[in-house]
Structure formats: C-alpha cells, structure tokens
Amino acid sequence: MPLYRSMKKRENFAKPFGVLNMAILLVIILYSAIGFLGYLKYGDDVGASITFSLPDEPLYIAVKFMYAFAITFSYPIQMYVAIHLMWPTIRDYLMERKKSNLIINTTDY
C-alpha cells in the first residue's frame, strides 16, 4: 500500500494504536455517530438508510444527489490497488494483440 511504503516508521502501521487501527476506529466512530444522530432525529420511523427519512425538499434532494454521487465515484478509488496491480499484465496482453500504442500509452498514466 502506498501509505505503508511512504511511512518512515513502518512498524507503526499495524500496532494496536497504529495508523491502520486508528483510521478504522475513526470510521467506526463516524458511522456510529451518524446512525445515533439519525435515530435521535427520526426515532423508530427511521428508514434502512438515513437518506430515506429525509423530506422531499430542495436542500435534501441535493443532499441525496451528492450522496449518490459520492458513492458512485468511490468505487474507482476502492479498485485503485487492484487495477494498479493488474495493469502491467493487461498492458502486456494488449501489446501482444497489437492494439494501438496511443491507447496503451494514454491509459498508462
């Protein structure tokens, strides 16, 4: 992982209070806080997703749109490592099949 490789003290990455565990703890706290605050606001009428409980007003419609946008564009970020690992094999395969060098060179960046 790029973060691990860029660390000066790599042994601090996976310690009990290291970078990885603290980041996961922060995400857990944020998700729990949002869930708790959503339950406080809507009570037992809360939907499976907090966005289902929002009213159909322009501000909340914009929030729903931004939420959908963020989820949609987070998938390429999640796949970055897998694509980064597979790309040399894919590039070699395309080179063997005599695909356009322009396309290969363009996607190489």
CYANA upper distance limits for C-alpha pairs under 8 A (distance plus 0.5 A):
  1 MET  CA      5 ARG  CA      6.81
  1 MET  CA     81 VAL  CA      8.17
  2 PRO  CA      6 SER  CA      6.60
  3 LEU  CA      7 MET  CA      6.89
  4 TYR  CA     10 ARG  CA      6.78
  4 TYR  CA     13 PHE  CA      7.24
  5 ARG  CA     10 ARG  CA      8.00
  9 LYS  CA     13 PHE  CA      8.31
 11 GLU  CA     15 LYS  CA      7.56
 12 ASN  CA     18 GLY  CA      5.55
 12 ASN  CA     19 VAL  CA      7.14
 13 PHE  CA     18 GLY  CA      5.48
 13 PHE  CA     19 VAL  CA      5.45
 13 PHE  CA     20 LEU  CA      6.29
 14 ALA  CA     18 GLY  CA      5.76
 14 ALA  CA     19 VAL  CA      7.20
 14 ALA  CA     20 LEU  CA      6.34
 14 ALA  CA     21 ASN  CA      7.33
 15 LYS  CA     19 VAL  CA      8.22
 15 LYS  CA     21 ASN  CA      8.03
 16 PRO  CA     21 ASN  CA      7.03
 17 PHE  CA     21 ASN  CA      6.57
 17 PHE  CA     22 MET  CA      6.63
 18 GLY  CA     22 MET  CA      6.59
 19 VAL  CA     23 ALA  CA      6.61
 20 LEU  CA     24 ILE  CA      6.81
 21 ASN  CA     25 LEU  CA      6.52
 22 MET  CA     26 LEU  CA      6.63
 23 ALA  CA     27 VAL  CA      6.89
 24 ILE  CA     28 ILE  CA      6.73
 25 LEU  CA     29 ILE  CA      6.67
 26 LEU  CA     30 LEU  CA      6.69
 27 VAL  CA     31 TYR  CA      6.64
 28 ILE  CA     32 SER  CA      6.52
 29 ILE  CA     33 ALA  CA      6.51
 30 LEU  CA     34 ILE  CA      6.70
 31 TYR  CA     35 GLY  CA      6.65
 32 SER  CA     36 PHE  CA      6.49
 33 ALA  CA     37 LEU  CA      6.49
 34 ILE  CA     38 GLY  CA      6.48
 35 GLY  CA     39 TYR  CA      6.67
 35 GLY  CA     50 ILE  CA      8.33
 36 PHE  CA     40 LEU  CA      6.68
 37 LEU  CA     41 LYS  CA      6.67
 38 GLY  CA     42 TYR  CA      6.62
 38 GLY  CA     43 GLY  CA      8.23
 38 GLY  CA     46 VAL  CA      7.75
 38 GLY  CA     50 ILE  CA      6.88
 39 TYR  CA     43 GLY  CA      5.35
 39 TYR  CA     44 ASP  CA      7.65
 39 TYR  CA     46 VAL  CA      6.84
 42 TYR  CA     46 VAL  CA      5.66
 42 TYR  CA     53 SER  CA      7.84
 45 ASP  CA     53 SER  CA      8.31
 46 VAL  CA     50 ILE  CA      7.19
 46 VAL  CA     52 PHE  CA      8.32
 46 VAL  CA     53 SER  CA      6.33
 47 GLY  CA     51 THR  CA      8.23
 47 GLY  CA     52 PHE  CA      5.98
 47 GLY  CA     53 SER  CA      6.09
 48 ALA  CA     52 PHE  CA      7.68
 49 SER  CA     53 SER  CA      7.89
 50 ILE  CA     54 LEU  CA      7.44
 51 THR  CA     64 LYS  CA      6.89
 54 LEU  CA     60 TYR  CA      6.83
 55 PRO  CA     60 TYR  CA      7.00
 56 ASP  CA     60 TYR  CA      6.92
 56 ASP  CA     61 ILE  CA      6.69
 57 GLU  CA     61 ILE  CA      6.54
 58 PRO  CA     62 ALA  CA      6.70
 59 LEU  CA     63 VAL  CA      6.87
 60 TYR  CA     64 LYS  CA      6.66
 61 ILE  CA     65 PHE  CA      6.69
 62 ALA  CA     66 MET  CA      6.65
 63 VAL  CA     67 TYR  CA      6.58
 64 LYS  CA     68 ALA  CA      6.71
 65 PHE  CA     69 PHE  CA      6.60
 66 MET  CA     70 ALA  CA      6.57
 67 TYR  CA     71 ILE  CA      6.77
 68 ALA  CA     72 THR  CA      6.61
 69 PHE  CA     73 PHE  CA      6.74
 70 ALA  CA     74 SER  CA      6.52
 71 ILE  CA     75 TYR  CA      7.56
 73 PHE  CA     77 ILE  CA      7.84
 74 SER  CA     78 GLN  CA      6.85
 75 TYR  CA     79 MET  CA      6.74
 76 PRO  CA     80 TYR  CA      6.59
 79 MET  CA     83 ILE  CA      6.60
 80 TYR  CA     84 HIS  CA      6.40
 81 VAL  CA     85 LEU  CA      6.67
 82 ALA  CA     86 MET  CA      6.67
 83 ILE  CA     87 TRP  CA      6.19
 84 HIS  CA     88 PRO  CA      8.45
 86 MET  CA     90 ILE  CA      6.88
 87 TRP  CA     91 ARG  CA      6.43
 88 PRO  CA     92 ASP  CA      6.64
 89 THR  CA     93 TYR  CA      6.68
 90 ILE  CA     94 LEU  CA      6.71
 91 ARG  CA     95 MET  CA      6.63
 91 ARG  CA    104 ILE  CA      7.21
 92 ASP  CA     96 GLU  CA      6.73
 93 TYR  CA     97 ARG  CA      6.95
 94 LEU  CA     98 LYS  CA      6.90
 94 LEU  CA     99 LYS  CA      6.12
 94 LEU  CA    104 ILE  CA      8.18
 95 MET  CA     99 LYS  CA      6.49
 95 MET  CA    101 ASN  CA      8.14
 95 MET  CA    104 ILE  CA      8.48
 99 LYS  CA    103 ILE  CA      8.26
 99 LYS  CA    104 ILE  CA      8.20
100 SER  CA    104 ILE  CA      7.10
101 ASN  CA    105 ASN  CA      6.35
102 LEU  CA    106 THR  CA      6.43
103 ILE  CA    107 THR  CA      6.65
104 ILE  CA    108 ASP  CA      6.56
105 ASN  CA    109 TYR  CA      7.74
